[in-house]
Amino acid sequence: MTVVTGCTAKQNATSVAQSQQQVPSPLAVTMLARYESGQYGVSAAEILDYHPQSNSIFVVNAESGQVDILDASIIGSAQAAKDPLALNNLTKRATLNLASDLKLARLGSVNSVAIFDNLLAVAIERGDGKDNPVQGRGFIGFYTLDNTGKATYLHAVEVGYLPDNVVFTHGGNKVVVANEGEPNDAYTVDPEGSISIININNNVPEQQATNINFNDFNIQSARHHELPKGVKINGPKSSISQDLEPEYIAISHDSSQAFVSLQENNAIAVIDLKSQRVERIIDLGSKDYGLAKNAFDASDKDGKVNIQTYPGVYGLYQPDTIASYSIDGADFIVTANEGDARDYAGFSEETRAGKLTLDTNHPQFDAIQDKKQLGRLKVTTSIGDTDNDGDIDKIYSYGSRSFSIWDAQGKQVFDSGNDFERITADRLGINFNNHNSKNKGDNRSDDKGPEPEALALGSIDGRQYAFIGLERTSGFMIYDITEPQHAYFVDYIVNRDFAPKFEIEDGVVTKGDPSVVGDLGPEGMKFIAAHKSPNGKPLLLIANEVSGTTVAYQLQK
């Protein structure tokens, strides 16, 4: 059985020495509490937030259109779990059914939750009435919470198309929503991506939202010249405003700006929350896999850990979750660089490198013919023909298998390089780059590797930490980011048994028993500061999408 809940001193020292040649701050990580929904592969635990007044954890049960309310009071007296795989000591207090409360037809999945004081905001998607399931305008449902965790419905506010993330500003006077505006599968309907702002007055949300679109960046519009050339625009027949897809939001330290990841576009939009306009769009560029610090494993068919460089191959950062923190009034943006392709029945940019028409002078011309090298790597056909002669001159893959730190102007000040693959390979061997719906090592090397997606930041005893969840391999990385330019690896924590055979396909368990495997697919994270924690110590809450489990870890120096 392979259950890893932290590095040994030797492993930790080795990993750090290889990574940044620094000694990490000690941080003890202990699992205290866990909830098993018993639902697998159906997004039963996706995004979460915490209500300290009632010791309640609110967890998105996405496809059900509901939010589960868990009783976290046991954390106040819980001890370290003796069997983390089997722990199931959190109980469900209640469930919010948004369809019942909003009383609207065509409501779909719940996508996000956020809490400020005693106000809860929940994002839910809606169909358009033309059999397109998420192409209608979505809603934010608002609830008031009491000291027992009971939620009382207030009202709902219509926002943009497919609200994917909802956050409060730091003072709680605004709710900001990222509306992804995703196309339908046929790619015949592509709603505009947008940002919605809902003002909060005396803890009461206004009835209407202000919607900020990207129309001014369309071709022949006033600000089209401001769109950086590197922003990835490739939806067929879509305008710029339709093609841009807001994914996740971070708020600046003074709540004057919102930093919004545009994942498919490999960009970040900066929103001025005072003037309620798009301040600018930042092109994130690409990662050079020809550099030793960025070496990666590109094949799921080589049967081994095979981390190497590939000159002429690049990774688009394409962050999913983003967060921000400040140092002396300067904001820094932290990104989990998952990557994402447009892959629909009506349009797909995704292919294998072996199927590219590659320039014969490209240094990887031979390697793409070999499935044990680059042939299996998933890449985009939308960019890479730099001289417009019909063949690919630069190979671009999805995501960068890392996390990054950027300043507020979009300059990268740190990237974790190939740490995630190297450290998991060192720790797990062939079980690195695993799938999250079956135990098969090296299975995701041709895709996006460990696939960093979830992200949370927290301050503990004067040190700033980043926690990055690996969606496929599972578990999370811990980095000390107190000095952004000199961030360093601290630990890797994973509660997963890589031995049992199991498979989950389309929400159905087709082989084995996933309940014995542990936590699969971290999707959402929430850091709880000591003064808000049930036991007076910092916590990290994690919602695991594939295993449907919610976990509370204690963090202590």
C-alpha positions in Angstrom: 0.0 0.0 0.0 1.3 3.5 -0.9 -0.2 6.1 1.4 1.9 9.2 1.6 1.1 12.0 4.1 4.2 14.0 4.0 7.9 13.8 3.1 10.4 12.1 5.3 13.2 14.4 6.4 15.6 12.8 3.9 13.1 13.0 1.0 12.2 16.5 1.8 15.8 17.7 2.0 16.6 15.9 -1.3 13.6 17.4 -3.1 14.4 20.9 -1.8 18.0 20.7 -2.6 17.2 19.7 -6.2 14.6 22.4 -6.4 15.9 25.7 -5.0 18.9 24.9 -2.8 17.1 26.2 0.3 16.0 24.8 3.6 12.2 25.0 3.9 10.4 26.3 7.0 9.1 23.4 9.0 5.4 22.9 8.7 3.6 20.0 10.3 0.5 18.8 8.3 -2.0 16.6 10.1 -5.3 15.3 8.8 -8.0 15.9 11.4 -11.3 15.5 9.7 -12.9 14.0 6.5 -16.3 13.6 4.9 -17.1 10.8 2.5 -20.1 11.6 0.3 -20.1 8.1 -1.2 -20.5 9.6 -4.7 -17.6 9.1 -7.2 -16.8 10.9 -10.4 -19.9 13.2 -10.2 -18.3 16.4 -8.8 -19.9 15.7 -5.3 -17.2 17.9 -3.7 -15.9 20.7 -5.8 -15.6 24.3 -4.4 -15.9 25.1 -0.7 -16.0 27.9 1.8 -16.1 28.1 5.6 -18.5 29.9 8.0 -16.7 30.4 11.3 -19.7 31.6 13.3 -21.4 28.2 12.9 -18.3 25.9 12.3 -19.9 25.0 9.0 -18.2 24.0 5.7 -20.3 24.7 2.6 -19.3 22.4 -0.3 -20.5 22.5 -3.9 -22.2 19.2 -4.9 -22.0 20.4 -8.5 -24.0 18.2 -10.7 -26.8 17.8 -8.2 -27.4 21.6 -8.2 -26.9 21.6 -4.4 -24.6 22.7 -1.7 -23.8 20.3 1.2 -23.4 21.9 4.7 -20.9 20.0 6.8 -20.6 20.3 10.6 -16.9 21.2 11.3 -17.2 21.5 15.1 -15.5 18.1 15.6 -12.3 19.7 14.4 -12.1 21.6 17.7 -11.3 18.3 19.5 -10.1 16.0 16.7 -6.7 14.3 16.9 -4.5 13.2 14.1 -6.2 10.5 12.0 -4.8 7.0 12.6 -6.2 5.8 9.2 -6.5 8.8 6.8 -7.9 6.6 4.0 -10.9 5.5 6.1 -11.5 8.6 8.2 -15.1 9.8 7.9 -15.8 11.9 11.0 -17.5 15.0 9.4 -21.2 14.9 9.2 -23.7 16.6 6.9 -25.9 19.2 8.6 -28.1 20.0 5.7 -28.3 20.6 1.9 -29.2 23.7 0.0 -31.3 23.0 -3.1 -31.0 26.0 -5.4 -33.5 24.9 -7.9 -36.1 24.7 -5.1 -35.2 28.1 -3.8 -34.8 30.0 -7.1 -37.9 28.3 -8.6 -36.5 28.7 -12.2 -36.5 26.2 -15.0 -33.4 25.0 -16.8 -31.0 25.5 -13.8 -27.9 23.3 -14.0 -24.8 22.7 -11.9 -23.7 24.8 -9.0 -20.2 26.1 -9.8 -19.0 28.2 -6.9 -19.7 29.4 -3.3 -18.4 32.3 -1.3 -19.0 33.5 2.3 -18.5 36.9 3.9 -19.6 37.3 7.5 -23.2 35.9 7.5 -23.8 36.2 3.7 -23.5 33.3 1.4 -23.3 33.6 -2.4 -23.8 30.6 -4.7 -23.2 30.6 -8.5 -25.5 28.4 -10.6 -25.6 27.9 -14.4 -28.7 27.8 -16.6 -29.7 26.6 -20.1 -30.9 29.0 -22.8 -34.2 27.3 -23.6 -32.9 26.0 -26.9 -31.5 22.7 -25.6 -28.1 24.3 -24.8 -27.5 23.3 -21.2 -25.2 26.1 -19.9 -25.6 28.9 -22.5 -28.2 30.9 -20.7 -27.6 33.6 -18.2 -26.8 32.2 -14.8 -27.6 33.4 -11.3 -26.1 34.2 -7.9 -28.3 32.9 -5.1 -27.9 34.8 -1.8 -28.5 33.4 1.6 -28.1 34.7 5.2 -26.5 32.3 7.7 -27.1 32.1 11.4 -24.9 30.8 14.2 -26.2 27.2 13.7 -25.3 27.2 10.0 -29.0 27.5 8.9 -29.2 29.2 5.5 -32.2 31.4 4.8 -32.8 32.3 1.1 -32.8 36.0 0.3 -33.0 36.4 -3.5 -31.1 35.7 -6.7 -29.4 38.1 -9.1 -29.0 37.4 -12.8 -25.5 37.6 -14.0 -23.6 36.6 -17.2 -23.4 33.3 -19.1 -22.1 30.4 -17.2 -21.0 31.9 -13.9 -18.0 29.8 -12.9 -16.5 31.6 -9.9 -17.9 34.0 -7.3 -15.9 35.9 -4.7 -16.4 38.8 -2.3 -14.1 41.8 -2.1 -12.1 42.0 1.1 -14.5 44.4 2.8 -17.6 42.4 1.7 -19.2 45.4 -0.2 -19.1 43.7 -3.6 -19.5 40.3 -5.1 -17.5 39.7 -8.3 -18.4 36.9 -10.7 -16.5 35.3 -13.6 -18.9 34.3 -16.3 -17.1 31.9 -18.6 -19.5 32.1 -21.6 -18.6 28.6 -22.8 -19.8 27.5 -26.3 -22.3 24.7 -26.9 -20.9 21.3 -28.1 -21.7 22.1 -31.7 -20.0 25.4 -31.4 -23.0 27.1 -33.0 -23.7 29.2 -29.8 -20.9 31.0 -28.1 -22.1 33.5 -25.4 -19.9 36.4 -24.4 -17.6 36.0 -21.5 -18.0 38.7 -18.9 -17.5 39.9 -15.3 -20.5 40.7 -13.1 -20.4 43.0 -10.0 -23.1 43.0 -7.4 -23.0 45.7 -4.7 -23.7 44.8 -1.1 -25.2 47.4 1.2 -25.4 46.6 4.9 -25.0 42.9 4.1 -27.9 43.0 1.7 -27.1 42.4 -2.0 -28.6 44.6 -4.7 -31.2 43.2 -7.0 -29.2 43.8 -10.2 -25.7 43.2 -11.3 -23.4 45.4 -13.4 -22.0 43.3 -16.3 -18.7 44.1 -17.8 -18.0 42.6 -21.2 -15.1 42.7 -23.6 -16.9 44.2 -26.6 -14.4 47.1 -26.8 -11.7 44.6 -27.7 -13.5 43.2 -30.7 -12.1 43.7 -34.2 -12.7 47.3 -35.4 -13.8 48.4 -31.9 -12.2 51.1 -29.8 -9.7 49.0 -27.8 -8.9 46.2 -30.2 -5.3 47.6 -30.5 -4.9 47.0 -26.8 -5.3 43.3 -27.0 -1.9 41.7 -26.9 -1.1 39.6 -29.9 -0.2 36.6 -27.8 -3.7 36.2 -26.3 -5.0 33.0 -27.7 -8.2 33.6 -29.8 -9.3 30.6 -31.9 -13.0 30.0 -31.6 -14.6 29.6 -35.1 -16.7 32.6 -36.1 -16.5 33.9 -32.5 -15.8 37.6 -31.7 -13.1 38.5 -29.2 -15.7 39.0 -26.5 -17.2 35.6 -27.2 -13.8 33.9 -27.3 -12.6 35.3 -24.0 -13.6 32.9 -21.2 -13.2 34.2 -17.6 -12.5 31.3 -15.2 -11.4 32.5 -11.8 -11.0 35.7 -9.7 -8.5 37.1 -7.3 -9.0 40.5 -5.6 -6.2 43.0 -5.0 -5.3 43.8 -1.4 -7.2 47.1 -1.5 -10.2 45.7 -3.4 -9.7 48.1 -6.2 -8.9 45.5 -8.8 -10.0 42.0 -9.8 -7.5 39.7 -11.5 -9.4 37.3 -13.7 -7.9 34.2 -15.3 -8.9 33.7 -19.0 -7.8 30.1 -19.1 -8.4 29.0 -22.7 -6.9 32.3 -23.8 -3.7 32.0 -21.8 -4.3 35.5 -20.3 -5.4 37.5 -17.3 -7.8 40.4 -17.4 -7.4 43.2 -14.9 -10.7 44.7 -13.9 -11.0 48.2 -12.3 -13.7 47.7 -9.7 -14.2 51.4 -9.1 -14.7 52.4 -12.7 -16.2 49.0 -13.5 -14.2 48.5 -16.7 -11.5 46.3 -18.1 -8.3 47.9 -17.3 -6.1 45.7 -19.4 -5.5 42.2 -20.7 -2.2 40.4 -20.0 -0.7 37.8 -22.3 1.0 35.2 -20.1 3.3 33.8 -22.9 4.7 30.3 -22.8 7.1 28.0 -21.0 10.2 26.7 -22.9 10.5 23.0 -22.5 13.9 23.1 -24.1 15.4 24.4 -20.8 16.7 21.9 -18.2 14.7 23.5 -15.4 11.5 22.8 -17.4 12.2 19.2 -18.5 9.1 17.0 -18.5 7.7 13.5 -19.3 5.8 13.7 -22.6 4.6 10.1 -23.1 2.3 7.6 -21.4 3.7 4.8 -23.5 7.4 4.7 -22.3 6.6 2.7 -19.1 9.0 4.7 -17.0 9.8 8.1 -15.6 11.3 9.9 -18.5 11.8 13.6 -17.7 13.8 15.3 -20.4 14.1 18.5 -22.4 12.4 19.1 -25.8 13.7 22.2 -27.6 11.1 23.8 -29.8 8.2 22.6 -27.5 6.4 25.1 -25.3 3.6 25.0 -22.7 0.8 27.6 -22.5 0.3 28.5 -18.8 -3.5 28.7 -19.0 -4.2 29.1 -15.3 -7.3 27.8 -13.7 -7.4 28.9 -10.0 -5.6 32.2 -9.2 -5.1 34.0 -5.9 -3.3 37.1 -4.8 -1.3 38.5 -1.9 0.6 41.7 -1.2 3.9 42.8 0.1 4.3 46.4 1.2 1.3 47.3 -0.9 2.4 45.5 -4.0 0.1 42.8 -5.3 1.4 39.5 -6.6 -0.8 37.0 -8.6 -0.3 33.3 -8.0 -1.6 30.9 -10.7 -2.2 27.1 -10.9 -1.2 26.4 -14.5 -3.6 23.6 -15.4 -4.1 24.2 -19.1 -7.2 23.6 -21.2 -8.1 22.9 -24.8 -11.1 23.8 -26.8 -12.3 20.3 -27.7 -15.9 20.2 -28.9 -17.9 18.2 -31.5 -18.2 21.4 -33.6 -14.6 22.5 -33.2 -11.4 21.0 -31.7 -7.9 22.4 -31.6 -6.6 19.3 -29.9 -4.4 16.7 -31.5 -1.4 14.6 -30.8 2.0 15.9 -31.7 2.5 12.9 -34.0 -0.3 14.2 -36.2 1.1 17.7 -36.7 2.5 18.8 -40.0 5.8 19.9 -38.6 8.5 21.9 -40.3 11.2 19.5 -41.4 13.9 21.6 -39.7 12.2 21.5 -36.3 14.5 19.8 -33.7 11.7 17.4 -32.7 10.8 16.3 -36.2 11.9 12.7 -35.5 10.7 12.7 -31.8 7.1 13.3 -32.8 7.1 10.1 -34.8 7.9 8.1 -31.6 5.0 7.5 -29.2 7.6 6.9 -26.4 8.9 10.4 -26.9 6.7 13.3 -28.3 4.2 11.4 -30.5 1.5 11.2 -27.9 1.7 14.7 -26.4 -1.5 16.6 -26.7 -1.0 19.9 -28.5 -2.9 22.7 -30.2 -3.3 23.2 -33.9 -4.4 26.8 -33.5 -1.0 28.4 -33.0 2.6 27.6 -33.9 2.8 28.4 -37.6 5.1 31.4 -37.1 5.9 32.0 -40.8 2.4 31.3 -42.1 3.6 28.6 -44.6 1.2 25.9 -43.5 3.4 23.8 -41.2 4.1 24.1 -37.5 7.3 25.8 -36.4 6.7 25.8 -32.6 4.8 23.0 -30.8 2.5 24.3 -28.0 1.0 22.0 -25.4 -1.6 22.8 -22.7 -0.6 24.0 -19.2 2.8 24.3 -17.8 2.7 21.6 -15.1 3.6 24.2 -12.5 2.5 27.2 -10.5 3.7 30.7 -11.1 3.9 34.1 -9.3 3.4 37.3 -11.3 3.5 40.9 -10.4 0.4 43.1 -11.0 1.7 44.1 -14.4 1.9 40.5 -15.5 5.7 40.0 -15.3 6.6 36.5 -14.1 8.7 36.6 -11.0 8.7 32.8 -10.2 7.8 29.5 -11.7 8.1 26.1 -10.1 9.7 24.7 -13.3 9.5 20.9 -13.3 9.3 20.5 -9.5 5.8 18.9 -9.6 6.8 16.0 -11.9 10.3 15.6 -10.5 9.1 15.5 -6.9 6.2 13.2 -7.5 8.4 10.9 -9.5 11.0 10.9 -6.7 8.2 10.1 -4.2 5.9 7.9 -6.1 8.0 6.4 -8.8 6.0 5.2 -11.8 2.8 6.2 -10.0 3.6 9.8 -10.8 1.4 11.6 -13.4 -1.4 9.2 -12.4 -5.0 9.3 -13.4 -7.7 10.4 -10.9 -10.3 7.9 -12.0 -8.1 4.8 -12.0 -4.7 3.8 -10.6 -2.4 3.8 -13.6 1.0 5.4 -13.3 2.4 7.6 -16.0 -1.0 7.7 -17.6 -1.3 11.5 -17.8 2.2 12.3 -19.0 1.0 12.8 -22.6 -1.8 15.2 -21.3 -1.0 17.8 -18.7 1.0 15.7 -16.2 0.0 16.2 -12.6 -2.4 18.9 -13.7 -2.2 21.7 -11.0 -5.7 23.2 -10.5 -6.7 24.0 -7.0 -4.9 26.8 -5.1 -5.1 28.5 -1.7 -2.8 31.0 0.0 -2.3 31.4 3.8 -0.1 33.2 6.3 1.3 31.2 9.3 3.6 32.8 11.9 4.7 35.5 9.5 5.4 33.2 6.5 3.3 33.2 3.4 2.4 29.8 1.9 0.9 28.5 -1.3 -1.0 25.2 -1.4 -1.4 23.8 -4.9 -3.7 20.8 -5.6 -2.7 18.3 -8.3 -6.0 17.3 -9.9 -4.7 14.1 -11.5 -2.0 12.7 -9.3 -3.9 14.1 -6.3 -2.5 15.6 -3.1 -1.1 19.0 -2.8 2.2 20.8 -2.9 3.3 23.4 -0.3 5.6 26.3 -1.1 6.9 29.1 1.0 6.2 32.3 -1.1 7.1 34.9 1.5 9.7 36.2 -1.0 8.0 35.8 -4.4 11.3 35.8 -6.4 12.7 33.1 -4.1 9.7 30.9 -3.4 10.7 27.3 -2.5 9.2 23.9 -2.1 8.3 22.8 1.5 6.3 19.5 1.2 4.1 17.3 -0.8 1.1 15.7 1.0 -1.1 13.0 -0.6 -3.7 10.7 0.9 -4.0 8.1 -1.8 -3.4 4.4 -2.1 -2.0 3.7 -5.6 -2.2 -0.1 -5.3 -5.9 -1.0 -5.6 -7.4 -1.5 -9.0 -10.5 0.6 -9.6 -12.1 2.6 -12.4 -14.7 5.3 -12.6 -16.3 6.1 -16.0 -18.9 8.9 -16.4 -19.8 8.8 -12.7 -20.1 5.0 -12.6 -17.8 2.7 -10.7 -16.9 0.0 -13.2 -14.1 -1.7 -11.4 -13.0 -2.1 -7.8 -13.9 0.0 -4.7 -12.8 3.6 -4.9 -13.7 4.1 -1.2 -10.4 2.4 -0.2 -8.3 4.5 -2.5 -8.4 7.9 -0.6 -8.8 11.4 -1.9 -8.9 11.9 -5.7 -8.9 15.1 -7.7 -8.5 18.1 -5.5 -10.7 20.8 -7.1 -11.2 23.5 -4.4 -9.2 24.7 -1.4 -9.8 27.1 1.4 -7.2 28.3 4.0 -8.6 29.0 7.4 -6.5 31.4 9.6 -6.0 30.4 13.2 -8.3 33.0 14.7 -11.2 31.7 12.6 -10.4 28.0 13.1 -12.5 25.6 15.3 -9.3 24.5 17.1 -7.4 27.8 17.1 -4.8 26.5 14.6 -4.6 27.2 10.8 -6.4 24.7 8.6 -6.5 23.8 4.9 -9.9 22.5 3.6 -9.9 20.5 0.4 -12.8 19.4 -1.8 -11.9 16.3 -3.9 -14.0 16.2 -7.0 -13.5 12.6 -8.1 -13.7 10.9 -4.7 -16.4 13.2 -3.4 -14.5 13.7 -0.2 -13.9 16.9 1.9 -10.8 17.0 4.1 -9.5 19.2 6.8 -5.8 19.4 7.5 -4.2 21.2 10.4 -1.1 23.3 9.6 1.4 24.0 12.4 4.9 25.3 12.6 
